[in-house]
Amino acid sequence: AVNQAKEDAHGLGLFVRSLVGLDHQAAKDAFADYLDGTTFSANQLHFINHIIDELTTNGIMEPARLYESPFTDLAATGPESMFTEDQVDNIVNILNKVRANAQPGEGVA
């Protein structure tokens, strides 16, 4: 059963992360540099907080989730309607780093 769950989650690290989520502070820290020194609107910050909540609950978040509820409740056509292309790329990079950190041997510092 554990081996099947590990396979389904694409690795033990991702499986464990899916069970316990990510520490809320660690999720916030993942976005600290992104938010530091920038001025975002209340809606943009609300969008980022949804991402942090998702990471806290599920441990990782696939970038495709940015185009699903509750994110589309704030940005109906996706994050590009709320952020610049570079900002969206940065969000996706952060999500990918968080995922990589849960995979042994593939972590990003």
Backbone torsions as a table, in degrees:
resi	resn	phi	psi	omega
1	ALA	NA	-42.8	179.3
2	VAL	-65.9	-41.5	179.4
3	ASN	-62.9	-38.8	178.3
4	GLN	-65.8	-43.8	178.8
5	ALA	-63.5	-40.8	178.3
6	LYS	-61.5	-43.4	179.4
7	GLU	-65.9	-44.0	-179.9
8	ASP	-62.0	-35.5	-178.7
9	ALA	-87.6	-1.9	179.8
10	HIS	66.5	36.6	174.4
11	GLY	135.5	150.5	-178.2
12	LEU	-63.7	-40.9	179.7
13	GLY	-59.5	-43.7	178.7
14	LEU	-69.0	-35.1	177.8
15	PHE	-63.4	-48.8	180.0
16	VAL	-63.3	-43.9	179.4
17	ARG	-60.0	-37.8	179.8
18	SER	-66.8	-27.8	179.5
19	LEU	-79.5	-42.6	-172.3
20	VAL	-103.6	-10.3	-177.7
21	GLY	73.6	-167.4	179.4
22	LEU	-117.8	137.6	176.6
23	ASP	-51.6	134.8	-175.9
24	HIS	-57.1	-41.4	179.9
25	GLN	-66.4	-38.0	177.8
26	ALA	-64.2	-38.8	177.4
27	ALA	-64.7	-43.0	177.3
28	LYS	-63.9	-40.8	-179.8
29	ASP	-62.7	-33.0	179.4
30	ALA	-60.3	-29.7	-178.9
31	PHE	-103.4	0.9	-175.6
32	ALA	-58.2	-50.4	-179.2
33	ASP	-64.3	-36.8	-179.7
34	TYR	-62.4	-40.7	-176.5
35	LEU	-86.0	-21.4	-175.2
36	ASP	-65.5	128.1	174.6
37	GLY	74.6	11.6	178.5
38	THR	-117.6	158.5	178.0
39	THR	-113.1	111.0	178.1
40	PHE	-110.8	153.5	176.4
41	SER	-74.1	167.5	177.7
42	ALA	-59.6	-40.1	179.8
43	ASN	-66.0	-39.3	178.0
44	GLN	-64.4	-42.8	178.7
45	LEU	-65.5	-37.7	177.0
46	HIS	-62.1	-41.3	178.0
47	PHE	-60.8	-47.3	179.1
48	ILE	-63.2	-39.3	178.8
49	ASN	-64.7	-32.7	173.6
50	HIS	-62.1	-41.0	178.2
51	ILE	-62.9	-46.0	179.9
52	ILE	-60.9	-41.8	177.6
53	ASP	-62.0	-41.9	179.3
54	GLU	-63.6	-42.5	178.5
55	LEU	-65.3	-38.6	179.4
56	THR	-64.3	-38.9	-178.1
57	THR	-78.7	-46.9	-170.2
58	ASN	-106.1	-10.8	178.0
59	GLY	86.6	-36.2	176.0
60	ILE	-140.3	168.4	175.8
61	MET	-148.9	123.6	176.0
62	GLU	-72.6	138.2	179.7
63	PRO	-55.0	-28.1	179.0
64	ALA	-60.4	-25.5	178.6
65	ARG	-61.9	-22.6	179.2
66	LEU	-61.6	-16.3	-177.5
67	TYR	-107.8	19.7	178.9
68	GLU	-126.9	167.4	175.2
69	SER	-66.3	141.1	11.2
70	PRO	-89.1	-1.4	-176.9
71	PHE	-66.4	-38.6	179.7
72	THR	-72.2	-13.6	173.7
73	ASP	-68.5	-26.3	179.3
74	LEU	-98.1	-34.7	-177.9
75	ALA	-136.0	89.5	-170.0
76	ALA	-55.3	-34.8	-177.2
77	THR	-101.1	9.3	179.6
78	GLY	110.9	171.7	-174.7
79	PRO	-64.1	-20.9	179.8
80	GLU	-63.7	-21.0	178.1
81	SER	-78.4	-11.1	-175.9
82	MET	-118.7	-26.6	-176.7
83	PHE	-125.2	159.9	174.5
84	THR	-72.2	166.0	178.7
85	GLU	-59.1	-42.1	178.7
86	ASP	-63.7	-39.4	179.2
87	GLN	-66.1	-39.9	177.4
88	VAL	-64.9	-42.8	177.1
89	ASP	-58.5	-40.7	178.8
90	ASN	-64.8	-41.1	177.9
91	ILE	-61.6	-46.2	179.5
92	VAL	-62.3	-41.7	178.1
93	ASN	-61.5	-40.5	178.5
94	ILE	-64.1	-45.2	178.8
95	LEU	-61.1	-39.6	178.3
96	ASN	-66.9	-37.2	178.2
97	LYS	-66.9	-41.3	178.6
98	VAL	-61.4	-42.1	177.9
99	ARG	-64.9	-44.9	-178.7
100	ALA	-61.9	-34.3	-179.6
101	ASN	-67.2	-19.5	178.2
102	ALA	-89.0	-6.7	-177.1
103	GLN	-106.4	113.7	-179.3
104	PRO	-55.9	137.5	177.6
105	GLY	80.1	-9.0	-179.4
106	GLU	-121.7	8.9	-176.1
107	GLY	-64.4	152.6	177.2
108	VAL	-116.3	130.9	-177.7
109	ALA	-70.6	NA	NA
